[in-house]
């Protein structure tokens, strides 16, 4: 490895001891919170028929409830890997995910995008599931970035849209209105049918598919 490549790697991926401490503490707190939460999820037929790695997607605002609900109610034999940004915020999320035994890949459309795509392809080829927040790391909120579709197209892994409705939660004053379930709240989990992106698609068809997945993710999950 050359000196220039080492410098590029260090400057591309942010985060140090401070982010590790914050992220690890946040992960433990989320786990403690998760023990108080009730998750309602009716397993759809298509979920049991999944064969091979999947690309799980949900909005950035729902990282906390989605992580708790997925790991609680959707045990899959495949390990899970999350895409987080190369920023300091991404480092915090990385260390929080580590407390759940979820590994991470660092990168986004603005930094290390190509490198992250290559690494995610390798991880999917190795049989691991991947989770992505397609409006992260800085939005616009609930606008799906096209890199997700490219990853599915290149790997053949289906996209699984996931959304959560919390019976009670706090909303932070952030760009995405980040959501934290209140203790003892109920999480209503919904997973739509998988979406497979064909190897060959016109730009117009790709945009229609992007908008369709975006719409699915933004639909409100009814609370019984």
C-alpha positions as CSV (number, residue, x, y, z in Angstrom):
1,X,0.0,0.0,0.0
2,X,1.5,3.4,-1.0
3,X,1.8,6.4,1.3
4,X,-0.8,8.3,-0.8
5,X,-3.4,5.4,-0.5
6,X,-2.9,5.3,3.3
7,X,-3.5,9.0,3.5
8,X,-6.6,8.8,1.3
9,X,-8.0,6.0,3.4
10,X,-7.5,7.9,6.6
11,X,-9.0,11.1,5.3
12,X,-11.9,9.2,3.6
13,X,-13.2,7.4,6.7
14,X,-13.8,9.5,9.8
15,X,-14.1,8.6,13.4
16,X,-11.9,7.8,16.4
17,X,-12.0,6.9,20.1
18,X,-14.7,9.5,20.9
19,X,-17.1,8.1,18.3
20,X,-16.3,4.6,19.4
21,X,-17.3,5.4,23.0
22,X,-20.4,7.3,22.0
23,X,-21.5,4.6,19.5
24,X,-20.9,1.7,21.9
25,X,-22.8,3.4,24.7
26,X,-25.6,4.2,22.3
27,X,-25.7,0.5,21.2
28,X,-26.0,-0.7,24.8
29,X,-28.8,1.9,25.5
30,X,-30.7,0.8,22.4
31,X,-30.4,-2.9,23.5
32,X,-31.7,-1.9,27.0
33,X,-34.6,0.0,25.3
34,X,-35.3,-3.0,23.0
35,X,-35.9,-5.3,26.0
36,X,-38.9,-3.1,26.9
37,X,-40.4,-2.9,23.4
38,X,-43.1,-5.2,22.0
39,X,-42.8,-6.1,18.3
40,X,-45.8,-7.2,16.3
41,X,-45.0,-8.9,13.0
42,X,-47.1,-11.3,10.9
43,X,-44.5,-13.2,8.9
44,X,-45.7,-12.9,5.2
45,X,-45.5,-16.0,2.9
46,X,-42.8,-14.4,0.7
47,X,-40.5,-14.0,3.7
48,X,-40.3,-17.8,4.3
49,X,-39.6,-18.3,0.6
50,X,-36.5,-16.1,0.5
51,X,-33.5,-18.0,-0.6
52,X,-30.1,-16.3,-0.5
53,X,-28.9,-12.9,0.6
54,X,-31.3,-9.9,0.7
55,X,-30.9,-6.1,0.7
56,X,-33.0,-4.8,3.6
57,X,-33.9,-1.1,3.2
58,X,-35.6,1.4,5.5
59,X,-35.5,5.1,6.1
60,X,-32.6,6.6,8.0
61,X,-35.0,8.0,10.7
62,X,-36.0,4.4,11.6
63,X,-32.6,3.0,12.3
64,X,-33.4,2.3,16.0
65,X,-36.9,0.7,15.7
66,X,-35.9,-1.2,12.5
67,X,-32.8,-2.7,14.1
68,X,-34.6,-3.8,17.1
69,X,-37.6,-5.2,15.2
70,X,-35.6,-7.0,12.5
71,X,-33.1,-8.7,14.9
72,X,-36.0,-9.7,17.2
73,X,-38.5,-11.0,14.8
74,X,-36.6,-11.9,11.6
75,X,-33.9,-14.4,12.6
76,X,-32.0,-15.4,9.5
77,X,-29.1,-17.7,9.3
78,X,-27.1,-15.2,7.2
79,X,-25.0,-12.6,9.1
80,X,-26.1,-9.0,8.6
81,X,-23.9,-6.1,7.3
82,X,-25.0,-2.5,7.5
83,X,-23.9,0.3,5.2
84,X,-22.9,3.4,7.2
85,X,-21.4,6.7,6.0
86,X,-17.7,7.5,6.1
87,X,-18.4,10.5,8.4
88,X,-18.0,10.7,12.2
89,X,-21.8,10.1,12.5
90,X,-21.3,6.9,10.5
91,X,-18.6,5.9,12.9
92,X,-21.0,6.2,15.8
93,X,-23.6,4.1,14.0
94,X,-20.8,1.6,13.1
95,X,-19.9,1.0,16.8
96,X,-23.5,0.9,17.9
97,X,-24.2,-1.8,15.3
98,X,-21.2,-3.7,16.6
99,X,-22.9,-4.2,19.9
100,X,-25.6,-6.2,18.0
101,X,-23.0,-8.3,16.2
102,X,-23.8,-6.5,12.9
103,X,-20.7,-5.7,10.8
104,X,-20.5,-2.6,8.7
105,X,-19.2,-1.2,5.4
106,X,-18.3,2.5,5.4
107,X,-19.2,4.7,2.4
108,X,-21.9,6.9,0.8
109,X,-22.6,8.6,-2.5
110,X,-20.5,11.6,-1.4
111,X,-17.5,9.6,0.0
112,X,-16.1,6.2,-0.7
113,X,-19.2,5.3,-2.8
114,X,-17.4,3.1,-5.4
115,X,-15.3,1.3,-2.8
116,X,-18.4,0.6,-0.6
117,X,-20.3,-0.8,-3.6
118,X,-17.5,-3.1,-4.4
119,X,-17.2,-4.3,-0.8
120,X,-21.0,-4.8,-0.6
121,X,-20.9,-6.9,-3.7
122,X,-18.3,-9.1,-2.2
123,X,-20.2,-9.4,1.1
124,X,-23.4,-10.4,-0.7
125,X,-21.5,-12.9,-2.8
126,X,-20.3,-14.4,0.5
127,X,-23.9,-15.0,1.5
128,X,-24.5,-12.2,3.9
129,X,-27.6,-10.0,4.1
130,X,-27.1,-6.2,3.7
131,X,-29.1,-3.3,5.2
132,X,-29.1,0.2,3.7
133,X,-30.8,3.5,4.6
134,X,-31.3,4.8,1.0
135,X,-31.9,8.4,2.1
136,X,-28.8,8.6,4.2
137,X,-26.5,9.9,5.4
138,X,-27.8,13.5,5.0
139,X,-30.9,13.3,2.9
140,X,-33.1,14.6,1.5
141,X,-35.3,12.7,3.9
142,X,-37.4,9.8,2.3
143,X,-35.8,10.3,-1.1
144,X,-34.4,7.0,-2.3
145,X,-30.9,7.3,-3.8
146,X,-30.3,5.1,-6.9
147,X,-27.2,3.3,-5.7
148,X,-29.4,0.8,-3.9
149,X,-30.9,-0.3,-7.2
150,X,-27.5,-0.7,-8.8
151,X,-26.4,-3.0,-6.0
152,X,-29.4,-5.2,-6.5
153,X,-28.9,-5.2,-10.3
154,X,-25.2,-6.2,-10.0
155,X,-25.7,-8.9,-7.4
156,X,-29.2,-10.3,-8.1
157,X,-30.1,-9.9,-4.4
158,X,-33.7,-8.8,-3.9
159,X,-34.6,-5.6,-2.1
160,X,-36.8,-6.0,1.0
161,X,-38.6,-2.7,1.9
162,X,-39.2,-2.5,5.6
163,X,-41.2,0.1,7.6
164,X,-42.1,0.5,11.2
165,X,-44.9,2.2,13.0
166,X,-44.2,3.0,16.7
167,X,-47.2,3.3,19.0
168,X,-45.2,6.0,21.0
169,X,-41.9,7.6,20.1
170,X,-39.8,10.7,20.3
171,X,-38.8,12.6,17.2
172,X,-35.4,14.4,17.2
173,X,-34.9,17.8,15.6
174,X,-32.7,16.4,12.8
175,X,-32.9,16.5,9.0
176,X,-34.7,13.1,9.0
177,X,-36.7,13.6,12.2
178,X,-34.9,10.6,13.8
179,X,-37.2,8.4,15.7
180,X,-36.6,6.8,19.1
181,X,-39.4,4.5,20.5
182,X,-40.5,5.3,24.0
183,X,-40.0,2.6,26.6
184,X,-42.7,-0.1,26.5
185,X,-44.0,1.1,23.1
186,X,-45.2,-1.4,20.5
187,X,-43.4,-1.6,17.1
188,X,-45.6,-2.7,14.2
189,X,-43.3,-4.2,11.6
190,X,-44.2,-4.6,7.9
191,X,-42.0,-6.1,5.2
192,X,-43.2,-5.8,1.6
193,X,-42.6,-8.3,-1.1
194,X,-39.1,-8.5,-2.4
195,X,-38.1,-6.4,-5.4
196,X,-35.6,-7.8,-7.9
197,X,-33.9,-5.4,-10.3
198,X,-33.4,-6.9,-13.8
199,X,-29.9,-6.9,-15.2
200,X,-31.1,-4.8,-18.2
201,X,-33.4,-1.9,-17.7
202,X,-34.0,1.4,-19.4
203,X,-33.4,4.6,-17.5
204,X,-37.1,5.3,-17.5
205,X,-38.0,1.9,-16.1
206,X,-35.2,2.2,-13.4
207,X,-36.7,5.6,-12.3
208,X,-40.2,4.1,-12.1
209,X,-38.9,1.3,-9.9
210,X,-37.0,3.7,-7.8
211,X,-40.2,5.8,-7.2
212,X,-42.2,2.6,-6.5
213,X,-39.8,1.5,-3.7
214,X,-39.7,5.0,-2.4
215,X,-43.5,5.1,-2.2
216,X,-43.6,1.7,-0.4
217,X,-41.1,2.8,2.2
218,X,-43.2,6.0,2.9
219,X,-46.5,4.2,3.3
220,X,-47.9,4.3,6.9
221,X,-48.1,0.9,8.6
222,X,-51.6,0.7,10.2
223,X,-51.7,0.1,13.9
224,X,-54.4,-2.5,14.8
